Amino acid sequence: MSNIRIRKLVFSALFAALCCGATMVIKFPTPMGGYVHAGDAVVLLGAFLLGPGWGAFAAGLGSALADILAGYMIYAPATLVIKAVMAITAGLLLNSMGLRRPNPSAFIAGLVSGLVMVAGYFLYGCFVLGLGLAAAADIPLNLLQGVFGAAAGAALFSALLKTPYMKQVFGQSEK
């Protein structure tokens, strides 16, 4: 295994743990049995720094683990997929927009991936949990979570890109 792959694996595990922790530390219950949290900022930061593939691995694993550990097991399968797709979406969008202006590009990528998250949980609630249109009750809070995650993830990404260490460790050629 190459040094780059080992480093990506280690950083993915670190981001999965950070995502799990950020999701569990501050959470607010929603009407349909889920919760709003700060973990999406880490989901997006992982996607931006690790790229869509490794970022998806970290986001899905860390977020699903948080659901399991916090007693929201019913959401864990959906979270695994939704957060991975969210990271893939954000990572691919950021790569396609380039990093000349990381904060606006990262924020836009985060907002779009937040919409993926909102749609994913709505569909899961409607069809898998059998809530039908009542699942729409979570849309406003999920939108709030998506906007916060996009803003916080973009701000962290922009700030971290200014440090020499992050430029060296997370060079754009490795994604």
Rosetta blueprint (number, residue, H / E / L):
1 M L
2 S L
3 N H
4 I H
5 R H
6 I H
7 R H
8 K H
9 L H
10 V H
11 F H
12 S H
13 A H
14 L H
15 F H
16 A H
17 A H
18 L H
19 C H
20 C H
21 G H
22 A H
23 T H
24 M H
25 V H
26 I L
27 K E
28 F E
29 P E
30 T L
31 P L
32 M L
33 G L
34 G L
35 Y E
36 V E
37 H E
38 A L
39 G H
40 D H
41 A H
42 V H
43 V H
44 L H
45 L H
46 G H
47 A H
48 F H
49 L H
50 L H
51 G L
52 P H
53 G H
54 W H
55 G H
56 A H
57 F H
58 A H
59 A H
60 G H
61 L H
62 G H
63 S H
64 A H
65 L H
66 A H
67 D H
68 I H
69 L H
70 A L
71 G L
72 Y L
73 M H
74 I H
75 Y H
76 A H
77 P H
78 A H
79 T H
80 L H
81 V H
82 I H
83 K H
84 A H
85 V H
86 M H
87 A H
88 I H
89 T H
90 A H
91 G H
92 L H
93 L H
94 L H
95 N H
96 S H
97 M H
98 G L
99 L L
100 R L
101 R L
102 P H
103 N H
104 P H
105 S H
106 A H
107 F H
108 I H
109 A H
110 G H
111 L H
112 V H
113 S H
114 G H
115 L H
116 V H
117 M H
118 V H
119 A H
120 G H
121 Y H
122 F H
123 L H
124 Y H
125 G H
126 C H
127 F H
128 V H
129 L L
130 G L
131 L L
132 G H
133 L H
134 A H
135 A H
136 A H
137 A H
138 D H
139 I H
140 P H
141 L H
142 N H
143 L H
144 L H
145 Q H
146 G H
147 V H
148 F H
149 G H
150 A H
151 A H
152 A H
153 G H
154 A H
155 A H
156 L H
157 F H
158 S H
159 A H
160 L H
161 L H
162 K L
163 T L
164 P H
165 Y H
166 M H
167 K H
168 Q H
169 V H
170 F L
171 G L
172 Q H
173 S H
174 E H
175 K L
